[in-house]
Amino acid sequence: MTLTSHSSLKRTSWFMFLSLALAACGTDPTPHAAPEPAQHDLPTVTVVVELLPVHYETVGSVVSDQRIEISSRITAYLRRLDVREGDAVQRGQALATLDSEDLESAIQQASAQHQRAQAVLADAERTLVDTGTLYARKLVAESALRRAQVDRDIAARELEAATAMRAAARSQMDYAQIVSPVDGVVVERAARSGDLVTPGAPIVVVESDTALLFETHVAESQLAKLQVGDTVRVDIEAGGHSLGGRIARLVPSGDPVTRRYLAKIQLDQADGLAPGMFGRCTFMLAAQPGIAIPTTALAERGSLTGAFVVDDAQRLRFRWLRTGRVLGDRTEITSGLTPGETLLQRVDDRVRDGDLLMTPGAP
C-alpha cells in the first residue's frame, strides 16, 4: 500500500512538471522589433564609360648626357692631380698639372730658331739691296740679283715656319694644365700623380650634372607605338620625384638577346637628381573605353574590396569589385559595375550593407 501511494505521488509530480514545461514552451513572448536601418547623407556618383589612358611602364636610371673622358694632349709626367671621385667641378677648373720642363725646353729651342731665322732674313734683305745696287750699276749679272731674291724669299719662309713653331711650343704650355670642359662631378680617376700620360689615355672622367637624361629600354612590341617627342612621366624612387619629360632619342638598333631598344628621356627639370638614380618611366600609348571611379568610393569589408551601390529602394548594397590600375585619384574597375548605376562617392566605416541613402529634402 505504501509503495503504490509513493508511485502515484511520483507520477503526479512528473505530470505537474511536464505541464509547467509545456505551458512555458507555449508562452508567446512579445517579439523584439528589428532595428531600423541607418540612414546616410553622403554624395553619390554615376558609373559612366569613358576613355582611359593606356600606359606602358619600364625601369631605368638617370644618366649624364655628357660623360667626358678627359685626357692629355701631350706626352708628359703627371705632376699633380687635384681632384678625387665625387668632387664637384666647374667649367674651366684645373683638374691636373703636367710636368712642363720639356715644354719649357721646347719653347726655348723654338725661340732660338725664330731669332736665327730673323737674323737670316735680315741678312738676306741687306744682300738683296746691295745686289740690286750693283746690278743697277751693271757690276753684277741679273742672275746674281735673282739668286739674292730667292735667298730673301727662302729666309722669309723660314722665319714664318720658325714663328709657327714658336707659337706651337708656347701653346703646348696651355696643355700642361688640364681643366674641366663642363660643370659636373668626377666619377673616376684613371691616373695617379707621377704616371706618364699620353694623348687619348683618360686621366679623369667627368659627368655633367646639368645635362641629365633618363635612360630606359622598351620592348620590341612597344617600339612602333612610340615616337620622338612623346610625353612621358618619370618617377624617381630617391626623394620621391615625379617628373615630366619627353622622348629625346629612340635607338632603332635593339639587343638581339633581350629584344629591347634604348630610349632616352629628356627631363623637364633635374634639380636634386644625380646620375645612377633608379626610376620608372610611364609611356602614354593610347586610350580605350573603360570605367574608373573615385578611389574614395572603394571600401574594405573583411577581405573584400568593393563599393556601395544604391538600388531602386535607396538601399546601399555592398558589391565586390575587381580593380585595375590606379589613375591619379581614381581607380579602374575591370569587373562588377554597369554603366548608369549609382554608388557612394565617399565611404566611411559607419556604412553597412542594407543602410539607406537619405534622399534630398528628407528630414
ABEGO torsion letter per residue (X at the ends): XAAAAAAAAAAAAAAAAAAAAAAAAABBBBBBBBBBBBBBBBBBBBBBBBBBBBBBBBBBBBBBABBBBBBBABBBBBABBABBBGBBBBBGBBABBBBAAAAAAAAAAAAAAAAAAAAAAAAAAAAAAAAAAAAAAGABBAAAAAAAAAAAAAAAAAAAAAAAAAAAAAAAAAAABBBBABBEBBABBABBBGBBBBBGBBABBBBBAABBBBBBBBBAAAAAABBBGBBBBBBBABGGBBBBBBBABBBABBBAAAGBBBBBBBBABABGBBBGBBBBBBBBABBBBBBBBBAAABBBBEABBBBBBBBAAGBBBBBBBBBBBBBEABBBBABGBBBGBBBBABBBAABBBGBBBBBBGBX
